[in-house]
Amino acid sequence: MALAVLRSRALAGLAAPEVTVEVHLAGGLPSFALVGLPDTEVKEARDRVRAAIQNSGFEFPQRRITVNLAPADLPKESGRFDLPIALGILIASGQLPAKTLDEHEFAGELALSGELRTVRGALAMCAAMAREVESRRAFVLPLDSAPEAALIDGMTILPARHLLEVCAHLAGRELLQPFAVSPAPSFSRYPDLAEVRGQAPAKRALEVAAAGGHSLLLCGPPGAGKSMLAQRLPGLLPPMTDAEALETAAVHSLAGSFRLEHWAQRPFRAPHHSASTAALVGGGGSPRPGEISLAHNGTLFLDELPEFQRGVLEALREPLESGQIHISRAARRAEFPARFQLVAAMNPCPCGWLGHPAGKCRCTPDQIARYRGKLSGPLLDRLDLMLDVPAVDEAELTSRTAGETSTAVRARVTAARERQLARQGKPNARLMPDEIERHARPDAAGAQLLKQAMARLMLSARAYHRILKVARTIADLAALDHLTAAHVAEAIHYRRGLAE
């Protein structure tokens, strides 16, 4: 047989389109041609495959070898095609039978010794197989990539350590055994809110943000506890559903950062303020997810917010609204989910001590204006809550009285979130204007209070809707169906810092 046809998968964002690997052997001078829009990593497979075949005890055919990766207009990258290319050469040269090829898909990078190395995106590829392939082919993968792929229910994952094991399986001599894993999603231990001394108003704002999925900006002097509060937000969020856990794991699988022990954990991403736009939103010649996608269904914490480059912060505006990021290149386009909860922290002035009781600040009004002017109005308008976090006084810091634990707060947050899902099927932060009119309409006193606040603070239409969404969350925490003036007043209080 001079032709072999196998199946594998490419990656295009979270999508994993099927790739047909066609290997043809013909007469003529020995050569190895690889076509089908391969990237540099794929082109280098020629040398890896040759060495792996020879070191596995097979004969590398001295013929004209043509490998086609179809469809031809789909870019191919990474070393995941090494395994199907090697198997195709062995089958086309008659060293392996081709009986069960239609029952399998293959992905794996080959070492020169023939060992199989882990591949990026195994979970995304397996999820695509589960959606698209009615016959449910078995997926042959490197052993290290099998645990994440096996998270997809109903799929047959055949792990292998070496090219020889795959060859023995196809020859029927020694079949690969299906890999099975049953992760036990458990709420992992996050830092406890009780460790934060004082800061009762900030803790309340954190609870409101967690209950409704709202974005939060904390402003205060150094050492006030802004970072401590942000780090405790994931521990206040409800446990992840299986669908959320799978989607988050698939994104991390694309980045090569997924670990089984992270299953069902809310991500907490805290990039340094020197991060580039591509690092934050994703990108590259072959688009990969950035920090906002790696924080999907979790928290993105931006400390020292004004120190980020302005262009980096402006890139957050669309994902904050849409929950997705679309990355377009000349030849490629990728879409990644980005439903993250933004928590940002900043100092009130360049030196950080404005408003401190010790009177340490020596910043001029112009310096303070330039510092705060690094944050654009459109970005601030997209934040739901802003709160001043004052310095903790000595009495609160040395108090032995334990604060409320994350477990207690999480119970209220979970109950409020369940009310939202039962009422509208989504958190309050994601309500559309027509849904706000149905589910977040205040009473007469609340409407009058909001009207006065709009006129006095000169709030935008977006701010109007965000105040109502926060008020709806506050009412849900109180287990009330109707919005009152008290709920609207608290929501306006959280918004005042954005308008002043």
C-alpha positions as CSV (number, residue, x, y, z in Angstrom):
1,M,0.0,0.0,0.0
2,A,1.5,3.3,-1.1
3,L,-1.1,5.6,0.4
4,A,-2.2,5.9,4.1
5,V,-4.9,8.2,5.4
6,L,-5.2,9.1,9.1
7,R,-7.0,11.7,11.1
8,S,-5.8,14.3,13.6
9,R,-6.9,17.7,15.0
10,A,-5.7,21.3,14.5
11,L,-6.4,24.1,16.9
12,A,-8.1,27.4,16.1
13,G,-9.0,29.1,19.3
14,L,-11.2,26.7,21.3
15,A,-12.2,25.0,18.0
16,A,-10.3,21.9,16.9
17,P,-11.1,21.2,13.3
18,E,-10.4,17.7,11.9
19,V,-7.2,17.3,9.9
20,T,-6.7,14.5,7.4
21,V,-3.1,13.3,7.3
22,E,-2.4,11.7,3.9
23,V,0.9,10.0,3.3
24,H,1.9,8.8,-0.2
25,L,5.1,6.9,-1.2
26,A,6.2,7.1,-4.8
27,G,9.3,6.1,-6.8
28,G,12.1,8.5,-7.5
29,L,14.9,10.1,-5.6
30,P,14.4,9.9,-1.8
31,S,12.7,13.1,-0.5
32,F,10.3,14.2,2.2
33,A,7.7,16.8,1.2
34,L,5.3,18.2,3.8
35,V,2.4,20.3,2.4
36,G,-0.9,21.7,3.7
37,L,0.1,25.1,5.2
38,P,2.4,23.7,7.9
39,D,4.0,26.0,10.4
40,T,7.7,25.8,11.2
41,E,7.1,23.3,14.1
42,V,5.2,21.0,11.7
43,K,7.9,21.2,9.0
44,E,10.5,20.1,11.6
45,A,8.5,16.9,12.0
46,R,10.5,15.5,9.0
47,D,13.6,15.1,11.1
48,R,11.8,14.0,14.3
49,V,9.8,11.3,12.5
50,R,12.8,9.9,10.6
51,A,14.8,9.5,13.8
52,A,11.8,8.1,15.8
53,I,11.1,5.5,13.1
54,Q,14.7,4.4,12.9
55,N,15.2,4.3,16.6
56,S,12.1,2.2,17.0
57,G,13.5,-0.5,14.9
58,F,11.6,0.2,11.7
59,E,13.0,1.0,8.3
60,F,12.6,4.5,7.0
61,P,11.6,4.1,3.3
62,Q,14.1,5.6,0.8
63,R,11.4,6.8,-1.5
64,R,9.6,9.9,-2.5
65,I,7.4,10.7,0.5
66,T,4.6,13.3,0.3
67,V,2.6,14.2,3.4
68,N,-0.5,16.3,2.9
69,L,-2.4,17.9,5.8
70,A,-5.9,18.7,4.6
71,P,-7.7,21.0,4.4
72,A,-4.9,22.9,2.7
73,D,-6.1,26.4,3.7
74,L,-6.2,25.6,7.5
75,P,-2.9,26.6,9.2
76,K,-1.2,23.8,11.1
77,E,1.1,24.3,14.1
78,S,2.8,22.4,16.9
79,G,4.3,18.9,16.9
80,R,1.0,17.1,17.4
81,F,1.1,15.8,13.9
82,D,4.3,13.8,14.4
83,L,2.5,10.6,15.5
84,P,0.0,10.4,12.6
85,I,2.8,11.3,10.1
86,A,5.0,8.5,11.4
87,L,2.2,6.0,11.4
88,G,1.2,7.0,7.9
89,I,4.7,6.3,6.7
90,L,4.8,2.9,8.3
91,I,1.4,2.0,6.9
92,A,2.1,3.3,3.4
93,S,5.4,1.3,3.4
94,G,3.7,-1.9,4.4
95,Q,5.3,-2.2,7.8
96,L,1.9,-1.7,9.6
97,P,-1.6,-2.9,8.7
98,A,-4.3,-0.3,8.0
99,K,-7.4,-2.2,9.3
100,T,-8.6,0.1,12.1
101,L,-7.5,3.6,11.0
102,D,-11.1,4.8,10.6
103,E,-11.7,4.0,14.3
104,H,-8.9,6.2,15.6
105,E,-7.6,9.8,15.7
106,F,-4.0,10.5,16.6
107,A,-2.0,13.3,18.1
108,G,1.4,13.3,19.7
109,E,4.8,14.8,19.5
110,L,7.7,12.4,19.0
111,A,11.0,12.4,20.6
112,L,14.0,11.2,18.6
113,S,13.8,7.9,20.5
114,G,10.2,7.4,19.6
115,E,8.8,8.4,23.0
116,L,5.6,10.4,22.9
117,R,5.6,13.9,24.5
118,T,2.6,15.8,25.7
119,V,0.7,18.0,23.3
120,R,-1.1,21.3,24.0
121,G,-4.9,21.5,23.7
122,A,-5.7,17.8,24.3
123,L,-8.9,18.7,26.1
124,A,-10.1,21.1,23.4
125,M,-9.4,18.4,20.7
126,C,-11.3,15.8,22.6
127,A,-14.2,18.1,23.2
128,A,-14.4,18.8,19.5
129,M,-14.4,15.1,18.8
130,A,-17.3,14.6,21.2
131,R,-19.3,17.3,19.4
132,E,-18.5,16.4,15.8
133,V,-17.9,12.7,15.5
134,E,-20.9,10.5,15.7
135,S,-18.9,7.3,15.5
136,R,-16.9,8.4,18.5
137,R,-13.4,7.4,17.3
138,A,-10.9,6.4,19.9
139,F,-8.3,9.1,20.5
140,V,-4.6,8.0,20.8
141,L,-2.6,10.5,22.8
142,P,0.6,10.6,24.8
143,L,0.2,9.3,28.4
144,D,0.8,12.8,29.9
145,S,-2.0,14.3,27.8
146,A,-4.6,11.6,28.6
147,P,-5.8,12.8,32.0
148,E,-7.1,16.1,30.8
149,A,-8.7,14.6,27.6
150,A,-10.4,11.9,29.7
151,L,-12.4,14.7,31.4
152,I,-14.8,14.6,28.5
153,D,-17.5,12.0,29.2
154,G,-18.1,9.2,26.8
155,M,-14.8,9.4,24.9
156,T,-12.3,6.6,24.6
157,I,-8.8,7.8,25.3
158,L,-6.0,5.4,24.5
159,P,-2.7,6.6,26.1
160,A,0.7,5.6,24.9
161,R,4.2,6.2,26.0
162,H,6.1,5.2,22.8
163,L,5.6,4.9,19.1
164,L,6.1,1.1,19.4
165,E,3.0,0.8,21.7
166,V,0.8,2.5,19.1
167,C,2.2,0.2,16.4
168,A,1.5,-2.9,18.5
169,H,-2.0,-1.7,19.1
170,L,-2.7,-1.1,15.3
171,A,-1.1,-4.5,14.6
172,G,-3.4,-6.2,17.1
173,R,-0.5,-7.6,19.1
174,E,-1.0,-5.6,22.3
175,L,-4.0,-3.3,22.6
176,L,-3.8,0.0,24.3
177,Q,-6.0,0.2,27.4
178,P,-8.6,3.0,27.7
179,F,-7.7,5.7,30.2
180,A,-10.3,6.5,32.8
181,V,-10.3,9.3,35.4
182,S,-13.0,10.4,37.7
183,P,-12.0,13.8,39.1
184,A,-13.7,14.6,42.4
185,P,-14.5,18.3,42.1
186,S,-13.9,19.7,45.6
187,F,-13.9,23.3,46.7
188,S,-10.3,24.0,47.1
189,R,-8.9,26.0,50.0
190,Y,-8.6,29.6,49.2
191,P,-7.3,32.4,51.5
192,D,-9.9,33.1,54.2
193,L,-11.6,36.4,54.4
194,A,-11.4,36.2,58.2
195,E,-7.6,36.9,57.9
196,V,-8.4,40.5,56.8
197,R,-8.5,42.8,59.8
198,G,-11.1,45.6,59.7
199,Q,-12.2,46.9,56.3
200,A,-15.9,46.1,56.9
201,P,-17.2,48.3,54.0
202,A,-14.6,46.7,51.6
203,K,-15.7,43.2,52.7
204,R,-19.3,44.1,52.0
205,A,-18.4,45.5,48.6
206,L,-16.5,42.2,47.9
207,E,-19.5,40.2,48.8
208,V,-21.8,42.2,46.5
209,A,-19.2,41.9,43.7
210,A,-19.0,38.1,44.2
211,A,-22.8,37.7,44.4
212,G,-23.5,39.5,41.1
213,G,-20.3,38.9,39.2
214,H,-19.5,42.7,39.2
215,S,-16.2,44.4,38.6
216,L,-14.6,46.2,41.5
217,L,-12.0,48.9,41.9
218,L,-10.3,49.4,45.3
219,C,-8.4,52.6,46.0
220,G,-6.3,53.2,49.1
221,P,-2.8,53.7,50.5
222,P,-0.1,51.0,50.6
223,G,-0.7,48.3,53.2
224,A,-4.5,48.9,53.5
225,G,-5.3,45.4,52.4
226,K,-6.4,45.8,48.8
227,S,-4.4,42.8,47.5
228,M,-5.5,40.7,50.4
229,L,-9.2,41.4,49.7
230,A,-8.8,40.7,45.9
231,Q,-7.0,37.4,46.6
232,R,-10.0,36.2,48.7
233,L,-12.6,36.9,46.0
234,P,-12.3,33.4,44.4
235,G,-13.1,31.8,47.8
236,L,-16.4,33.7,47.9
237,L,-17.6,32.7,44.5
238,P,-20.0,29.7,44.1
239,P,-18.5,26.3,43.2
240,M,-18.0,25.9,39.5
241,T,-20.5,23.9,37.5
242,D,-19.2,21.0,35.4
243,A,-19.7,23.1,32.2
244,E,-17.8,26.0,33.6
245,A,-15.0,23.7,34.8
246,L,-14.7,22.0,31.4
247,E,-14.6,25.4,29.6
248,T,-12.0,26.8,31.9
249,A,-9.9,23.7,31.7
250,A,-10.1,23.8,27.9
251,V,-8.7,27.3,27.8
252,H,-5.8,26.4,30.1
253,S,-5.2,23.3,28.0
254,L,-4.7,25.5,25.0
255,A,-2.1,27.5,26.9
256,G,-0.4,24.3,28.1
257,S,-1.0,25.2,31.8
258,F,-3.8,22.9,32.8
259,R,-3.2,20.6,35.7
260,L,-5.7,17.9,36.9
261,E,-5.3,19.2,40.5
262,H,-6.7,22.6,39.3
263,W,-9.9,21.0,38.2
264,A,-13.0,23.0,39.3
265,Q,-10.9,25.7,40.8
266,R,-11.8,29.3,40.1
267,P,-8.8,30.9,38.3
268,F,-7.1,33.9,39.9
269,R,-4.8,35.7,37.5
270,A,-2.6,38.6,38.6
271,P,-0.4,39.8,35.7
272,H,2.4,42.3,36.4
273,H,1.7,45.9,35.3
274,S,4.5,45.6,32.7
275,A,2.3,43.1,30.8
276,S,1.8,43.8,27.1
277,T,-1.5,44.0,25.3
278,A,-1.0,40.6,23.7
279,A,-0.2,39.0,27.0
280,L,-3.4,40.4,28.5
281,V,-5.9,39.8,25.7
282,G,-4.1,37.1,23.8
283,G,-2.4,37.0,20.4
284,G,0.7,35.9,18.6
285,G,1.2,34.6,15.1
286,S,-0.7,31.5,16.1
287,P,-3.3,33.1,18.5
288,R,-3.2,31.9,22.0
289,P,-5.3,32.9,25.0
290,G,-4.2,35.8,27.2
291,E,-4.7,36.6,30.8
292,I,-8.3,37.6,30.4
293,S,-9.2,34.2,28.9
294,L,-7.1,32.3,31.4
295,A,-9.2,34.1,34.1
296,H,-12.4,32.9,32.4
297,N,-15.0,32.0,35.1
298,G,-12.6,33.4,37.7
299,T,-10.9,36.6,38.8
300,L,-8.5,38.9,36.9
301,F,-6.6,41.1,39.4
302,L,-4.8,44.2,38.1
303,D,-2.7,45.7,40.9
304,E,-1.3,49.2,40.5
305,L,-3.9,49.8,37.8
306,P,-2.6,53.3,36.7
307,E,0.9,51.7,36.1
308,F,-0.4,49.6,33.2
309,Q,0.1,51.0,29.8
310,R,-3.0,52.9,28.7
311,G,-3.3,50.8,25.5
312,V,-3.3,47.6,27.5
313,L,-6.1,48.9,29.8
314,E,-8.2,50.2,26.8
315,A,-8.1,46.7,25.3
316,L,-10.2,45.5,28.3
317,R,-13.2,47.6,27.3
318,E,-14.8,45.3,24.8
319,P,-14.2,42.0,26.7
320,L,-15.7,43.5,29.8
321,E,-18.9,44.0,27.9
322,S,-19.1,41.0,25.6
323,G,-17.3,38.3,27.7
324,Q,-15.4,37.2,24.6
325,I,-12.2,38.2,22.8
326,H,-11.8,38.0,19.0
327,I,-8.2,38.0,17.7
328,S,-7.8,38.6,14.0
329,R,-4.6,38.1,12.0
330,A,-4.0,38.3,8.3
331,A,-4.3,34.6,7.8
332,R,-5.9,33.5,11.1
333,R,-8.8,34.3,13.4
334,A,-9.5,33.0,16.9
335,E,-12.1,33.5,19.5
336,F,-11.6,32.9,23.2
337,P,-14.1,33.2,26.1
338,A,-13.3,35.9,28.5
339,R,-16.1,36.1,31.2
340,F,-13.8,37.2,33.9
341,Q,-14.5,39.2,37.1
342,L,-12.2,42.2,37.1
343,V,-10.8,43.4,40.5
344,A,-8.4,46.3,40.3
345,A,-6.4,48.2,42.9
346,M,-4.7,51.6,42.9
347,N,-3.2,54.2,45.1
348,P,-5.0,57.5,45.5
349,C,-1.9,59.5,44.3
350,P,1.6,58.8,42.9
351,C,3.2,58.5,46.4
352,G,0.2,56.6,47.7
353,W,-0.4,58.5,50.9
354,L,-3.2,60.9,50.0
355,G,-5.7,61.1,52.8
356,H,-3.6,59.1,55.2
357,P,-4.0,60.2,58.8
358,A,-0.2,60.7,59.1
359,G,-0.3,63.4,56.5
360,K,2.6,61.9,54.5
361,C,1.4,63.0,51.0
362,R,3.4,65.8,49.3
363,C,1.9,65.3,45.8
364,T,0.7,68.5,44.1
365,P,-2.8,68.7,42.6
366,D,-1.4,68.5,39.1
367,Q,0.5,65.3,39.9
368,I,-2.6,63.7,41.4
369,A,-4.6,64.7,38.3
370,R,-2.1,63.3,35.9
371,Y,-1.9,60.1,37.9
372,R,-5.6,59.5,38.0
373,G,-5.9,60.7,34.4
374,K,-4.1,57.5,33.3
375,L,-7.4,55.8,33.6
376,S,-9.8,56.8,30.9
377,G,-13.4,57.6,31.4
378,P,-14.7,54.8,29.2
379,L,-12.8,52.2,31.2
380,L,-14.0,53.6,34.6
381,D,-17.5,53.8,33.2
382,R,-17.4,50.0,32.7
383,L,-16.6,49.3,36.4
384,D,-19.5,48.5,38.7
385,L,-18.2,49.3,42.1
386,M,-15.4,51.6,43.4
387,L,-14.5,51.8,47.0
388,D,-12.0,53.7,49.1
389,V,-10.0,51.4,51.3
390,P,-8.5,53.4,54.2
391,A,-5.5,52.5,56.3
392,V,-6.3,50.1,59.1
393,D,-6.0,51.6,62.5
394,E,-4.0,50.0,65.3
395,A,-7.0,48.9,67.3
396,E,-8.4,46.9,64.3
397,L,-5.0,45.5,63.3
398,T,-4.2,44.1,66.8
399,S,-7.8,42.9,67.6
400,R,-8.1,39.2,68.4
401,T,-11.7,39.2,67.3
402,A,-12.1,36.9,64.3
403,G,-13.9,38.3,61.3
404,E,-16.5,36.5,59.2
405,T,-15.1,33.5,57.4
406,S,-15.2,33.0,53.6
407,T,-17.5,30.0,54.2
408,A,-20.2,32.1,55.8
409,V,-20.0,34.8,53.1
410,R,-19.9,32.2,50.3
411,A,-23.2,30.7,51.6
412,R,-24.9,34.0,51.2
413,V,-23.3,34.6,47.8
414,T,-24.3,31.2,46.6
415,A,-27.9,31.7,47.7
416,A,-28.0,35.1,45.9
417,R,-26.5,33.6,42.8
418,E,-29.1,30.8,42.7
419,R,-31.9,33.4,42.9
420,Q,-30.4,35.1,39.9
421,L,-30.0,32.0,37.9
422,A,-33.6,30.8,38.7
423,R,-35.0,34.2,37.8
424,Q,-33.0,35.1,34.6
425,G,-30.5,32.3,33.9
426,K,-27.4,34.5,34.4
427,P,-25.6,36.7,37.0
428,N,-26.9,40.2,37.4
429,A,-23.7,41.7,35.9
430,R,-24.6,40.2,32.5
431,L,-28.1,41.5,32.3
432,M,-29.1,43.3,29.1
433,P,-31.1,46.6,29.1
434,D,-34.4,44.9,28.4
435,E,-33.8,42.4,31.2
436,I,-32.9,45.2,33.6
437,E,-36.3,46.7,32.9
438,R,-38.0,43.4,33.8
439,H,-35.9,42.3,36.7
440,A,-34.3,45.4,38.3
441,R,-37.0,48.0,38.3
442,P,-36.9,50.0,41.6
443,D,-39.9,51.2,43.6
444,A,-41.0,54.9,43.3
445,A,-38.7,56.1,46.1
446,G,-35.7,54.3,44.6
447,A,-36.5,55.6,41.1
448,Q,-36.6,59.2,42.4
449,L,-33.3,58.7,44.3
450,L,-31.7,57.3,41.1
451,K,-33.0,60.2,39.1
452,Q,-31.5,62.7,41.5
453,A,-28.2,60.9,41.5
454,M,-28.1,60.9,37.6
455,A,-28.5,64.6,37.5
456,R,-26.1,65.5,40.4
457,L,-23.3,63.1,39.4
458,M,-23.9,63.4,35.7
459,L,-23.8,59.7,35.2
460,S,-24.0,58.0,31.8
461,A,-26.6,55.6,30.5
462,R,-24.2,52.8,31.1
463,A,-23.7,53.9,34.7
464,Y,-27.5,54.1,35.1
465,H,-27.9,50.4,34.1
466,R,-24.9,49.3,36.2
467,I,-26.3,51.0,39.3
468,L,-29.6,49.0,38.8
469,K,-27.7,45.8,38.3
470,V,-25.7,46.3,41.6
471,A,-28.9,47.3,43.4
472,R,-30.5,44.1,42.1
473,T,-27.7,42.1,43.6
474,I,-28.0,43.8,46.9
475,A,-31.7,42.9,47.0
476,D,-30.8,39.3,46.1
477,L,-28.4,39.2,49.0
478,A,-31.3,40.3,51.2
479,A,-33.5,37.6,49.6
480,L,-36.0,40.3,48.4
481,D,-37.8,40.4,45.1
482,H,-38.3,44.2,44.9
483,L,-35.7,47.0,44.8
484,T,-36.1,49.6,47.4
485,A,-34.5,53.0,47.9
486,A,-32.1,51.5,50.4
487,H,-30.7,49.1,47.7
488,V,-30.4,51.9,45.2
489,A,-28.7,54.2,47.7
490,E,-26.0,51.5,48.5
491,A,-25.4,51.0,44.8
492,I,-25.1,54.7,44.2
493,H,-22.6,54.9,47.1
494,Y,-20.4,52.3,45.3
495,R,-20.7,54.4,42.1
496,R,-19.8,57.8,43.5
497,G,-16.1,57.2,43.4
498,L,-16.3,56.8,39.6
499,A,-18.0,60.1,39.1
500,E,-16.1,62.3,41.5
